[in-house]
């Protein structure tokens, strides 16, 4: 099995640390020894003096000279630091393995980047889909509200139109009922007038005026009896005349029509309610 580059660097680092520890131990021992061999400080002389009795004085012992200081040991020189030969050259196997590791790392980075891009793309698509759904829901809601508003407007218009139609129908019905009542009242009054003989009297007045305006033709025979259809306007002016059933000849018919036109305007009725535009008058001239 080939030794990795990292293992060689670890071994080299451990060797350097071991040498540094040995050098540090030697230096500490030398420092401790030197500290113990240091001479004590010189005595301090007293300034004060005392008077004593010579009897009390003791014989002075001669002072011994200080012992000579032992010679200091010469420290051993520290071992030289290990020679920095630099990292060893990698073997072909290590180079191939390193290239494979780098290739694997690049492949992992590429896959990680692809996964990141795919995740971001998926998130963007999901966000776009959510935004689209939100817009569609908002549009559906707006359209629903618009339809409801339109339906409400149409319902209001239909209700108002129905109310107006009912009101108009009620007005028309009231007007028709009023007109009907008026017509019935007029008809009742007219019937009353007719039954009273006023209508007969008025028709007879018109027939008498026509007879006075009639010019008898030579072909006219006694006992003429003709029905004359007369149309007039208020005021009595005759607008048209036509002889219906008649026992006379054409000359008699024409003479009767001319007589009606000459009699215009016809006499008014005794009551305006008796007025009728179309009248059927029996023309029976007296001989």
ABEGO torsion letter per residue (X at the ends): XBBBAAAAAAAAAAAAAAAAAAAAAAAAAAAAAAAAABBBBBBBBBABBBBBBAAABBBBBBBBBBBBBBBBBBBBBBBBBBBBAEBBBBBAAAAAAAAAAAAAAAAAAAAAAAAAAAAAAAAAAAAAAAAAAAAAAAAAAAAAAAAAAAAAAAAAAAAAAAAAAAAAAAAAAAAAAAAAAAAAAAAAAAAAAAAAGAAAAAAAAAAAAAAAABBBBAABBBGBBBBBBBBBBBGGBBABBBBBBBABBAAAAAAAAAAAAAAOBBBBBABAAABBABBBBBBBBBX
